[in-house]
Amino acid sequence: MDSLHDIWQSVMAKLNDVLTPTAINTWFSDCEPVALEERRLVLQTTSDFKRNIILQRFGQTIRQALSDLFSCEFDLLVLTAEEMEDYRQDAPDDTLPEAAAYTFDRFIVGQSNKFAHAAAIAVSETPGKIYNPLFIYGNSGLGKTHLLLAIGQAIREKDPSVKIGYVKGDEFTNDLVTSLQNGAMEEFRRRYRNVDLFLVDDIQFIAGKERTQEEFFHTFNKIYESGHQIVITSDRPPMDMVKLEDRLRTRFEGGLMADIQPPDLETRMAIIRNKSMGVGLLLSDEIVEYIADNITANIRQIEGVVHRLTAYRDMQDDTITISSVKRAIKDVIRIGVYIPTPEAIIGETGRYYGISEEDIRGQRRSKNTAMARQVAMYLIRSLTNLSLVDIGEQFENRNHSTVLSSIRKVEDLIKTDPDTAAAIRDITSNLNSRNQ
């Protein structure tokens, strides 16, 4: 399920199947979901009496609905408004994902990343004191998330009581939208702002989203002014985020900026040896060097090749040779080729321009909508194998000459208009990042 709201809607659908509208209105009109813990749903209602009725009469139905959704047993906790304050104080605030492999001692340091690594170490040793915020940027698959999570784990190891908030840029937006819909902004702000360490992955996804940037700005300020540490990752520096608000850009740039570049040959070879040893795979120097020569820009692809070779060894009892390495590299590169769907392109273009998918596909002719539609057509033509006729079908059956005219207009603008060129770059980058 996508959110607590979606889960509760599914549970309510089950209740609607077995209860009358009067019963639903009586017992659940003022009942709200509070949290979904590991295997427990937490609800809030208005009185002890209602809480007891919900548990005694409907508790089993709710538990069964949760079991049907998640294929495991769930418990149910129903609280009154008076009990919520104690629950919030006792509720765990640590949202750092389980990531045992992402520690500093497992991060291979080379010329391409040693500055970012040193900065991350410094932040983990004195959080909130220097380099705040720490902004780590670089292309996908180079180790930004590894450093982000390593900081969290190092700080938590020194002080298990530290409150850590971790979120991806697009998840922050989704959570904000859900909280606005449910009237739960107080809980949203408590969850994100009352932390000692705030880790934000892929911040580039909030650029261009006005309400998200507004909320993130105040969240950033609250944490920073409290003297707590903020660490952010992105696939590009703040100055390259065309739709990022200036007040956020200046705050991001006010800390320490650390970039990660693709690893050099020696670092790639060290990464390959480290990854292969981690899965019990011994590779000759010749094979290690061959992989390093052919996978040059993405650590995730290196990991993919190592795992592929491990599968060859374990499943096919295959001796690892240059031939099998070539096959593994070919498989991984082929698997890694991402061709976005027209739906994904239109959706990402809509998010960038703040326009609904329906309007991009439809007949609205406002300047901003027309521009978004033309950019979407251009990107579909550039990133997919669809013909002009097929592209036209995505936009209420516009004819191929209209599509061609739109594509050519965008091609001309890319050469003369920096904003259009930046939009193409950012939307394409966001599409690729979502596939990582």
ABEGO torsion letter per residue (X at the ends): XABAAAAAAAAAAAAAAABBAAAAAAAAAABBBABBBAABBBBBBABAAAAAAAAAAAAAAAAAAAAAAAGBBBBBBBBBAAAAAAAAAABBABABBBBAABBAAABBBBAAAAAAAAAAAAAAABBGABGOBBBBBEBBGAGAAAAAAAAAAAAAAABAABBBBBBBAAAAAAAAAAAAAAGAAAAAAAAAABBABBBBBGAAAABGBAAAAAAAAAAAAAAAAAGBBBBBBBABBAAABAABBAAAAAAAAABBBBBBBBBBAAAAAAAAAAAAAAAGBBBBAAAAAAAAAABAABAAAAAAAAAAAAAAAAAAGBBBBAAAAAAAAAAAAAAABBBBBAAAAAAAAAAAAGBBAAAAABABABAAAAAAAAAAAAAAAAABABBAAAAAAABGGBBAAAAAAAAAAAAAAAAABAAAAAAAAAAAAAAAAAAX
